[in-house]
Amino acid sequence: MSNNRVSRRQFLNYTLTGVGGFMAAGMLLPMVRFAIDPVLQTKAEGDFVQTSQKVADLTEEPVRVDFSYEQVDAWYKSEVTDTAWVYKQGDQVIALSPVCKHLGCTVNWAGDSAHPDQFFCACHGGRYEKTGKNIPGTPPTGPLDEYEVAEQDGLVMLGKKIANTLV
């Protein structure tokens, strides 16, 4: 047996330090996991969503295209329906977000009879050109967002929203 005897005080000190360390680790590990977990998750951004709109049917007149995709919020999955205004400019397919930059209302193409070739926000009289550029003197503070666009099997595919590149 060893000659180094552990006193009662040292034994309690070692035991309480060990137990305290395990308790601290038990509390800190979930917090660290919570902080790091979003970095470790795979992102589905950049995925394109297929719409029912055929590219061959597009003209220079914007048409409203509704599309749906699955959205995951933590453990809750839901089907989200969204909208885009899609048209052709030459050979390029353009898709604009219908969300007004003033207060988030929905804009409509030719919604105002006084300005038939513009997007119109009925909430506060906001107007946008066909490219999504906001008309000076109206409430919107910036241009409409644009969707990334691709074509697959003759159908329009819409990606994530990006800042307007047409303006």
C-alpha positions in Angstrom: 0.0 0.0 0.0 1.1 3.6 -0.6 2.5 5.8 2.1 0.7 8.8 0.6 -2.6 8.8 2.5 -5.4 11.0 1.3 -7.1 13.0 4.1 -10.8 13.3 4.3 -10.6 16.9 3.3 -8.5 16.1 0.1 -10.9 13.3 -0.8 -14.0 15.6 -0.5 -12.1 18.3 -2.5 -11.3 15.8 -5.3 -14.8 14.4 -5.3 -16.6 17.7 -5.4 -14.2 19.1 -8.1 -14.9 16.0 -10.3 -18.6 16.1 -9.8 -18.7 19.9 -10.5 -16.7 19.4 -13.6 -19.1 16.8 -14.9 -22.0 19.0 -14.1 -20.4 22.0 -15.9 -19.7 19.8 -18.9 -23.3 18.6 -18.9 -24.5 22.1 -19.0 -22.0 23.6 -21.5 -22.1 20.8 -24.2 -25.7 21.4 -25.2 -25.0 25.2 -25.4 -22.0 24.6 -27.6 -23.9 22.2 -29.8 -26.7 24.7 -30.1 -24.3 27.4 -31.2 -22.4 25.2 -33.7 -25.3 23.2 -35.1 -26.4 25.8 -37.7 -22.9 25.8 -39.2 -23.0 22.0 -39.6 -26.4 21.9 -41.2 -26.6 21.4 -45.0 -28.4 24.3 -46.7 -30.9 23.7 -49.5 -30.4 27.2 -50.9 -29.9 27.4 -54.6 -32.3 24.6 -55.3 -34.5 25.4 -58.2 -38.3 24.8 -58.0 -40.1 23.7 -61.1 -43.1 25.7 -62.2 -45.9 24.8 -64.5 -45.0 27.7 -66.9 -43.7 26.6 -70.3 -40.8 28.7 -71.6 -42.3 28.5 -75.1 -45.5 30.2 -73.9 -43.7 33.3 -72.5 -44.0 36.6 -74.2 -42.8 40.1 -73.4 -45.9 40.6 -71.3 -45.3 39.5 -67.6 -47.5 36.6 -66.4 -48.1 35.6 -62.8 -46.6 32.2 -62.0 -47.5 30.5 -58.8 -45.1 27.8 -57.5 -44.8 25.7 -54.3 -41.9 24.3 -52.3 -41.3 22.5 -49.0 -40.0 24.7 -46.2 -38.5 23.3 -43.1 -38.5 25.3 -39.9 -36.7 23.3 -37.2 -38.9 20.2 -37.0 -41.9 21.6 -38.8 -42.3 21.0 -42.5 -44.8 23.0 -44.5 -45.8 23.5 -48.1 -45.3 27.2 -49.1 -46.9 28.8 -52.2 -45.1 31.7 -53.7 -45.5 33.9 -56.8 -43.3 35.5 -59.5 -43.9 37.7 -62.5 -42.2 36.0 -65.4 -41.6 37.3 -69.0 -39.1 37.0 -71.8 -36.7 39.8 -72.8 -35.2 38.7 -76.0 -34.0 35.1 -75.3 -33.6 35.8 -71.6 -36.3 34.7 -69.1 -36.9 37.3 -66.3 -38.6 36.5 -63.1 -39.4 39.2 -60.6 -40.6 39.0 -57.0 -44.1 40.5 -56.5 -43.2 42.0 -53.1 -43.1 45.8 -53.0 -40.0 47.3 -51.4 -42.0 50.0 -49.6 -44.0 47.9 -47.1 -44.1 44.4 -48.5 -47.5 44.5 -50.3 -48.0 42.6 -53.5 -47.6 44.3 -56.8 -49.6 43.5 -60.0 -48.7 44.0 -63.6 -51.0 46.7 -65.2 -52.8 47.1 -61.9 -53.3 50.8 -62.6 -55.3 51.8 -65.7 -53.4 55.1 -65.9 -50.1 53.2 -66.2 -50.8 49.9 -68.0 -47.1 49.0 -68.7 -45.9 49.1 -65.1 -46.1 47.1 -61.9 -48.5 48.8 -59.5 -48.7 48.4 -55.7 -52.3 49.3 -54.6 -51.4 49.8 -51.0 -49.7 53.1 -51.3 -49.5 53.8 -55.1 -46.0 52.4 -55.7 -45.0 51.9 -59.3 -42.2 49.9 -61.0 -41.0 49.7 -64.5 -41.1 46.4 -66.3 -37.5 45.7 -65.3 -38.5 46.1 -61.6 -36.9 49.6 -61.3 -38.8 51.8 -58.9 -40.3 54.9 -60.4 -38.9 58.1 -58.8 -41.5 60.1 -56.8 -43.4 56.9 -55.7 -43.1 55.3 -52.3 -40.8 52.2 -53.1 -37.2 52.7 -52.0 -35.6 50.1 -54.3 -36.2 47.8 -57.2 -38.1 44.6 -57.1 -36.0 41.5 -56.3 -35.3 39.0 -59.0 -35.4 35.2 -59.0 -32.6 33.1 -60.4 -34.0 31.4 -63.5 -33.2 28.1 -65.2 -35.0 26.0 -67.9 -35.5 22.3 -67.6 -37.6 20.1 -70.0 -39.1 23.3 -71.4 -40.4 24.5 -68.1 -39.3 27.6 -66.0 -37.3 26.7 -62.9 -37.1 29.4 -60.2 -34.2 29.7 -57.7 -33.6 31.9 -54.7 -34.3 35.7 -54.7 -31.4 37.9 -55.6 -30.9 41.7 -55.9 -32.2 43.0 -59.1 -29.5 42.8 -61.8 -31.6 44.5 -64.6 -31.5 48.0 -63.1 
